[in-house]
């Protein structure tokens, strides 16, 4: 009996050892590495691919010539567009797109061949407002530990270039707009990296000071008094980099009929005359399949001013988003939108079509994630804002879309891009639609109390 127990024990030990030795390793041990290495067959095809990839730009290798050859820039529905803007080395696409949808109105009102608003002017005030917003958030969260999740989100990008449509509305309603020649671009408005580094270092240091003051028992009024002194230094820094924004200005121009016109304005007066329509009539609509459709959402700390509401949106399926976008274009109204400007945008010809780059054939890897999964696993986010200015239709449905970008006239078709529906479905997230194009059932959603999404939601952190 005793011999049987020993033999059985040995059997169990040997059996378990065999199972453990056959199980996949947690680490890349010698056996695992040998298995991985041996999986690569160095045949002629593989060697040719290695030579091609190591000696060439990847996109030139995977460019789908069949899709390039069938592309065309003919559109049977169009708005009034003229001229391409260039945000250069900055993250101001949301601002450029916002001002670009207003340019046709201003150009027609002043009878001009071309016109451009000053992006540098709004950029200045956006930076000052974001700095104030950040410092106010620091005061609000002063009792939290520094590793608090929401506080860490705020500290990550305290005054970044990016923004949303509601940021455009907030700025213009408060500060108005001016022609580009009144406050032109500077080196640092066109290339904002070093300015941002200085500004964000400054306000983060101020965040430390405010939290130290709060810990020492200083009252909230004391913190805000000190904040005002801090903002004076922020203002000085911005003037040094961007110039001094005007309180009023005299604008002299020549219209298409050769008439010379000169008039004085404040920036708000100029907005009322140049544009005049109510920006609050525009609604933010998203295809955000992470959450249920036909609901109203709001994102915490998604604003550039502390006294304004956070960005809210109606979540709708892509079919409705396309229908309302087309309806706007048919009425000759351009549409602001935000998308994932990722690796399926062909720049030389300006083609936005899923599959324009055939990565699958090169890498033997097929991307199968849903749109929701791509967001949740940080593959895809709306990181760039542009404007729909035209569409091509068949049987009442759009087959492709013309896009006004803000990357200058050297890319795409003289700055314009052609977007196909499969790209629209996969990479477009946000559109801004005038309420007059939306049915009552959609507008009713806007009247419901929004569900709040946290500040760390991927959508807020994308900020195109």
C-alpha positions in Angstrom: 0.0 0.0 0.0 2.8 2.3 0.9 4.6 1.6 -2.4 1.4 2.4 -4.3 1.1 5.8 -2.7 4.7 6.7 -3.6 4.2 5.5 -7.2 1.0 7.5 -7.5 2.7 10.6 -6.1 5.5 10.3 -8.5 3.0 9.9 -11.3 1.2 13.1 -10.3 4.4 15.0 -10.1 5.6 13.8 -13.5 2.1 14.5 -15.0 2.0 18.1 -13.6 5.6 18.7 -14.7 4.7 17.7 -18.2 1.7 20.0 -18.3 3.7 22.9 -17.0 6.5 22.4 -19.5 4.0 22.3 -22.4 2.1 25.4 -21.2 3.0 28.8 -23.0 5.6 30.8 -21.1 4.8 34.0 -19.3 8.2 35.4 -20.4 10.1 35.4 -23.7 12.4 32.5 -22.6 14.7 30.7 -24.9 12.1 28.3 -26.1 9.6 31.0 -26.8 12.1 33.0 -28.7 13.1 30.0 -30.8 9.5 29.4 -31.6 9.0 33.0 -32.7 12.2 33.0 -34.8 11.5 29.8 -36.5 8.0 31.1 -37.6 9.7 33.5 -40.1 10.5 31.7 -43.4 13.3 33.6 -45.1 12.2 32.8 -48.6 12.6 35.0 -51.7 9.3 36.8 -51.1 10.2 37.7 -47.5 13.6 38.9 -48.5 12.1 41.1 -51.2 9.7 42.6 -48.7 12.4 43.3 -46.3 14.5 45.0 -49.0 11.5 47.0 -50.1 10.4 48.1 -46.6 13.9 49.0 -45.3 14.6 51.1 -48.4 11.3 52.9 -49.0 8.6 55.0 -47.4 5.9 52.6 -46.3 3.0 54.6 -47.8 4.6 54.6 -51.2 4.7 50.8 -51.1 1.1 50.3 -49.9 -0.6 53.0 -52.0 -3.6 51.4 -53.8 -3.1 52.6 -57.4 -6.5 51.2 -58.4 -8.3 53.6 -56.0 -6.0 56.5 -57.0 -6.8 56.0 -60.7 -10.6 55.9 -60.2 -10.7 59.0 -58.0 -12.2 62.2 -59.4 -13.0 65.7 -58.1 -16.4 66.2 -59.7 -19.3 67.2 -57.3 -22.8 68.1 -58.3 -23.7 69.8 -54.9 -21.5 72.7 -53.9 -21.3 75.6 -51.5 -19.6 79.0 -52.1 -15.9 78.4 -51.4 -12.7 80.3 -52.3 -9.2 79.9 -51.1 -7.4 77.5 -48.7 -6.0 78.4 -45.2 -3.0 76.9 -43.5 -2.8 76.2 -39.8 0.9 75.3 -40.2 2.6 73.7 -37.2 -0.2 74.2 -34.7 -3.3 72.4 -33.4 -5.7 75.1 -34.4 -7.7 73.1 -37.0 -11.0 73.4 -34.9 -10.5 77.2 -35.0 -9.6 77.3 -38.7 -12.6 75.1 -39.6 -14.9 77.3 -37.4 -13.8 80.5 -39.1 -13.8 78.9 -42.6 -17.5 78.1 -42.5 -18.1 81.9 -41.9 -15.8 83.1 -44.7 -18.3 82.8 -47.5 -20.8 85.0 -45.7 -18.2 87.7 -45.0 -16.8 87.6 -48.5 -20.3 88.1 -50.0 -21.3 90.8 -47.6 -18.2 92.9 -48.4 -18.2 91.9 -52.1 -14.7 90.5 -52.0 -12.9 88.0 -54.2 -11.3 86.4 -51.1 -11.3 86.9 -47.4 -9.8 85.4 -44.3 -10.4 86.0 -40.6 -7.4 86.4 -38.2 -6.8 83.1 -36.5 -4.0 84.6 -34.5 -6.5 87.0 -32.8 -8.8 84.1 -31.6 -5.7 82.0 -30.7 -4.5 84.8 -28.3 -7.8 84.9 -26.4 -8.2 81.1 -26.4 -4.8 80.7 -24.7 -5.6 83.3 -22.1 -9.0 81.8 -21.5 -7.6 78.2 -21.3 -5.0 79.4 -18.8 -7.8 80.9 -16.6 -9.9 77.8 -17.0 -7.0 75.6 -15.9 -6.2 77.7 -12.8 -9.9 77.8 -11.9 -9.9 74.0 -12.2 -6.9 73.9 -9.9 -8.8 76.0 -7.3 -11.8 73.8 -7.6 -9.8 70.6 -7.1 -7.3 72.0 -4.5 -8.3 69.5 -1.8 -7.7 66.5 -3.9 -4.5 64.4 -4.0 -2.2 65.3 -6.8 -2.6 61.8 -8.3 -6.4 62.2 -8.5 -7.5 60.9 -12.0 -9.4 64.0 -13.0 -6.6 66.4 -11.8 -4.1 64.4 -13.8 -6.2 64.9 -16.9 -6.2 68.6 -16.3 -2.4 68.7 -15.7 -1.7 66.8 -18.9 -2.6 69.7 -21.4 -3.4 72.8 -19.4 -3.5 75.2 -22.4 -3.1 73.0 -25.5 -3.9 74.2 -29.0 -6.8 71.8 -29.5 -10.5 72.5 -29.1 -14.1 71.9 -30.1 -16.9 73.8 -31.8 -18.2 75.2 -28.4 -14.8 76.7 -27.9 -15.2 78.6 -31.2 -18.7 79.8 -30.1 -17.4 80.9 -26.7 -14.5 82.9 -28.1 -16.4 84.7 -30.9 -19.4 85.6 -28.7 -17.0 87.2 -26.2 -14.2 88.7 -28.3 -15.6 88.9 -31.8 -13.4 88.5 -34.9 -11.1 90.7 -37.0 -9.7 90.4 -40.6 -6.4 88.6 -40.9 -4.5 91.7 -41.9 -5.5 93.4 -38.7 -3.7 90.8 -36.6 -1.6 88.6 -38.9 0.2 85.4 -38.1 3.5 85.5 -36.2 6.3 82.9 -36.1 4.8 81.5 -32.9 1.2 81.5 -34.0 2.3 79.4 -37.0 4.6 77.2 -35.0 3.3 77.1 -31.4 5.5 74.4 -29.8 7.9 76.6 -27.9 5.2 79.1 -26.9 3.1 76.2 -25.5 6.1 74.8 -23.6 6.7 78.2 -21.9 3.0 78.8 -21.2 2.2 75.4 -19.9 5.3 75.3 -17.7 4.2 78.7 -16.3 0.7 77.7 -15.4 1.7 74.3 -14.0 4.1 76.2 -11.6 1.2 78.4 -10.7 -0.9 75.3 -10.0 1.7 74.2 -7.5 1.6 77.6 -5.8 -2.2 77.7 -5.6 -2.3 74.2 -4.1 0.4 75.2 -1.5 -1.6 78.3 -0.6 -4.8 76.2 -0.2 -3.0 73.7 2.0 -1.8 76.6 4.2 -5.4 77.5 4.8 -5.7 80.5 2.4 -9.3 81.3 1.4 -10.8 80.9 -2.0 -10.8 84.7 -2.5 -7.1 84.8 -1.7 -6.4 82.2 -4.4 -8.4 84.1 -7.0 -6.6 87.3 -6.1 -3.3 85.6 -6.7 -4.7 84.0 -9.8 -5.3 87.5 -11.3 -1.6 88.3 -10.8 -0.7 85.1 -12.5 -2.9 85.8 -15.5 -1.1 89.2 -16.0 2.1 87.3 -16.6 0.3 84.9 -19.0 -1.1 87.9 -20.9 2.4 89.4 -21.2 3.8 86.1 -22.5 1.0 85.9 -25.1 1.6 89.5 -26.3 5.3 88.6 -26.7 4.5 85.6 -28.9 1.4 86.7 -30.8 1.2 90.5 -30.6 -1.3 92.8 -29.0 -5.0 92.1 -30.0 -6.9 95.2 -31.0 -9.8 96.7 -29.0 -10.8 98.5 -32.1 -9.4 98.9 -35.6 -9.8 100.6 -38.9 -10.2 98.3 -41.9 -9.5 99.6 -45.4 -10.2 97.3 -48.4 -10.9 97.2 -52.1 -13.9 95.2 -53.3 -14.5 93.4 -56.5 -15.9 96.5 -58.1 -12.8 98.5 -57.3 -14.4 100.5 -54.6 -12.2 101.6 -51.7 -13.9 101.2 -48.4 -12.7 102.2 -44.9 -14.5 101.8 -41.7 -13.8 101.5 -37.9 -14.9 98.5 -35.9 -14.6 96.8 -32.6 -14.1 93.1 -33.0 -17.7 92.3 -31.9 -19.1 94.9 -34.3 -17.1 93.4 -37.1 -18.5 90.0 -36.3 -22.0 91.3 -36.4 -21.5 92.9 -39.7 -19.3 90.3 -41.4 -21.2 87.2 -40.2 -24.2 88.1 -38.0 -25.8 84.7 -37.7 -26.4 83.1 -34.3 -23.7 80.5 -33.5 -25.9 78.9 -30.8 -28.2 77.7 -33.6 -25.7 75.0 -34.4 -25.8 71.6 -32.7 -23.0 69.2 -32.1 -23.9 65.7 -33.3 -21.6 62.6 -32.9 -21.4 59.1 -34.1 -20.0 57.8 -30.8 -20.9 54.1 -30.7 -19.1 53.6 -27.3 -22.4 54.8 -25.8 -26.1 54.3 -26.8 -27.5 56.3 -29.6 -30.4 58.8 -29.4 -29.2 60.2 -26.1 -27.8 63.5 -24.9 -24.3 63.6 -23.5 -21.9 66.1 -21.9 -18.2 65.8 -21.2 -16.8 67.1 -17.9 -14.2 69.9 -18.2 -14.6 70.1 -22.0 -14.7 73.9 -22.3 -12.3 76.8 -22.6 -14.0 79.2 -20.2 -15.0 78.4 -16.6 -18.3 80.3 -16.9 -19.5 78.4 -20.0 -21.1 75.0 -20.3 -19.1 71.9 -21.2 -19.3 70.5 -24.7 -22.5 68.5 -25.2 -23.7 66.4 -28.1 -26.5 64.2 -29.5 -25.3 60.7 -30.3 -26.8 59.5 -33.6 -26.0 56.8 -36.1 -24.0 57.6 -39.2 -26.9 57.3 -41.6 -28.6 60.3 -40.0 -25.4 62.3 -39.7 -24.8 61.9 -43.5 -28.4 62.9 -44.2 -28.2 66.1 -42.2 -24.8 66.9 -43.6 -26.1 66.6 -47.2 -29.2 68.6 -46.3 -27.0 71.4 -45.2 -24.8 71.3 -48.3 -27.9 71.3 -50.5 -28.8 74.6 -48.9 -25.3 75.8 -49.7 -24.2 75.8 -46.0 -20.8 74.3 -45.3 -20.4 71.9 -42.4 -17.8 71.8 -39.6 -16.7 68.2 -38.8 -14.1 66.3 -36.8 -12.5 63.0 -37.8 -9.6 60.7 -37.2 -7.0 62.0 -39.7 -5.0 58.9 -39.5 -3.2 56.6 -41.8 -5.9 56.3 -44.5 -5.5 59.8 -45.9 -3.5 60.1 -49.2 -2.0 63.5 -49.2 -0.6 64.1 -52.7 -4.0 63.7 -54.4 -6.1 64.4 -51.4 -8.0 61.1 -51.2 -9.8 59.9 -48.1 -10.9 56.4 -48.8 -10.6 53.3 -46.6 -8.1 51.0 -48.2 -6.2 53.7 -50.1 -3.2 52.3 -48.3 -3.2 48.5 -48.4 -1.4 47.8 -45.2 -3.1 44.4 -45.0 -1.3 42.9 -48.0 2.1 44.1 -46.7 1.8 43.2 -43.0 -0.6 40.1 -43.4 -2.7 41.7 -40.7 -6.4 42.6 -41.1 -7.8 45.3 -38.7 -11.2 44.0 -37.6 -12.1 46.2 -34.7 -15.4 48.0 -34.6 -15.5 51.8 -34.4 -16.4 51.6 -30.7 -13.5 49.2 -30.0 -11.0 51.4 -31.9 -12.0 54.3 -29.6 -11.9 52.3 -26.4 -8.5 50.7 -27.2 -7.0 54.1 -28.3 -6.7 53.3 -32.0 -9.0 56.0 -33.3 -10.1 59.4 -32.0 -11.4 62.6 -33.7 -8.1 64.5 -33.9 -8.6 66.9 -36.8 -11.4 69.3 -37.8 -12.2 70.3 -41.4 -15.2 71.5 -43.4 -17.5 69.8 -45.9 -18.1 72.1 -48.8 -19.6 69.9 -51.5 -21.0 66.4 -52.3 -21.6 64.2 -55.3 -24.9 62.5 -55.2 -26.8 59.6 -57.0 -30.4 58.8 -56.3 -30.6 61.3 -53.5 -27.6 59.9 -51.6 -24.1 61.2 -51.4 -21.4 59.0 -52.9 -18.5 61.2 -52.0 -17.8 64.5 -50.3 -15.5 67.5 -50.9 -13.5 68.6 -47.9 -11.9 72.0 -47.3 -8.8 71.3 -45.2 -6.5 73.8 -43.4 -3.1 72.3 -44.4 -2.4 74.7 -47.2 -2.8 74.5 -51.0 0.2 72.2 -51.6 -1.6 69.1 -50.3 -4.6 67.4 -51.9 -6.3 69.0 -54.9 -5.0 72.5 -54.3 -6.0 72.1 -50.6 -9.3 70.3 -51.2 -9.8 66.6 -50.5 -12.2 64.0 -51.7 -13.8 61.8 -49.1 -15.6 58.5 -49.9 -18.4 57.0 -47.8 -16.4 54.1 -46.4 -13.9 56.7 -44.9 -16.8 58.8 -43.7 -18.4 55.8 -41.9 -15.1 54.7 -40.3 -13.3 57.9 -39.4 -15.8 60.8 -39.1 -17.1 61.4 -35.6 -18.5 64.9 -35.2 -20.6 67.3 -37.4 -22.1 70.7 -36.5 -25.6 71.1 -37.9 -27.9 74.1 -37.9 -31.1 73.4 -35.9 -33.2 74.2 -39.0 -32.0 71.1 -40.7 -32.9 68.8 -37.8 -36.3 67.2 -37.2 -38.2 67.8 -34.0 -37.4 64.2 -32.7 -33.7 65.0 -32.7 -34.1 68.5 -31.2 -36.2 67.0 -28.4 -33.1 64.9 -27.4 -31.2 68.1 -26.9 -33.8 69.2 -24.3 -33.2 66.2 -22.1 -30.7 66.3 -19.2 -27.3 65.2 -20.6 -25.5 62.2 -19.2 -22.1 63.4 -18.0 -19.0 61.6 -19.3 -15.8 61.9 -17.3 -12.9 64.2 -18.1 -10.8 61.2 -19.0 -13.2 60.0 -21.7 -11.2 59.5 -25.0 -13.4 62.0 -26.8 -12.3 64.9 -24.5 -8.7 63.9 -24.6 -8.7 64.0 -28.4 -9.6 67.7 -28.8 -8.9 68.1 -32.6 
